[in-house]
Amino acid sequence: MYLVARDPDEYRERFRTRHGDPVEVFVFGLDELREYAAVGTETEAYRYTFAHVEPVVDKTGGELARILEEKGRLPPEAARGMAADSLDAYINLYYRSAKNARAGAALASRLDAAESVPPLLTALFALDERVRPYNKYLEWELERFPLPGEAWRAERLIPRLERIVATGELAAQQRLFRDVERLARDRGPADAVDAWEPDVGFLRGDDS
């Protein structure tokens, strides 16, 4: 539970809880909450906590609600940078997986394939200026708040990710990359794909 108070120190003393307690209470001042989970900070990993959240009580004239709404999404400029960086990280790991598969290094290929999924998801959500959900809530998020495009609907994306994580199948990765490339060229950042020339054809599976 998050509690925002004018005197946070007083309430921290009153509501002392530990990690693992049935109810954990996190106390913030309003300015502290603005900084918490900001992009680029040590607490950024907690940003998804605020997605789809509305305050139960707001005595700030709506300011608290505005902070929560902003925190539950990504600022446009940060989203663009995150999408580009994460897309490059995904392609890098997929490339390693494909090269290892061709070399007969099956375990390495499967591990790289599995590791490529987190940056891909970060990129997909960042392109929509959204925070990547925790793995526990990925299916819930995709089902209730779908990403744009048929390829990214829960009923299509989740089975593809399961197959790639479980088997590292190269053909499945190639098909996924082709969809990712189309998305990048339609909505940006295409440069993240073009930077992998002359190997983009290899990544598509053109030489299969």
ABEGO torsion letter per residue (X at the ends): XBBBBABAAAAAAABBBBBGBABBBBBBBAAAAAABGBBGBAAAAAAAAABGBBBABBAAGGAAAAAAAAAABBBAAAAAAAAAAAAAAAAAAAAAAAAAAAAGBAAAAAAAAAAAAAAAAAAAAAAAGBBBBBAAAAAAAAAABBBBEAAABAAAAAAAAAAAAAAGBAAAAAAAAAAAAAAAAAAOBAAAAAAAOAAAAAAAGAAX
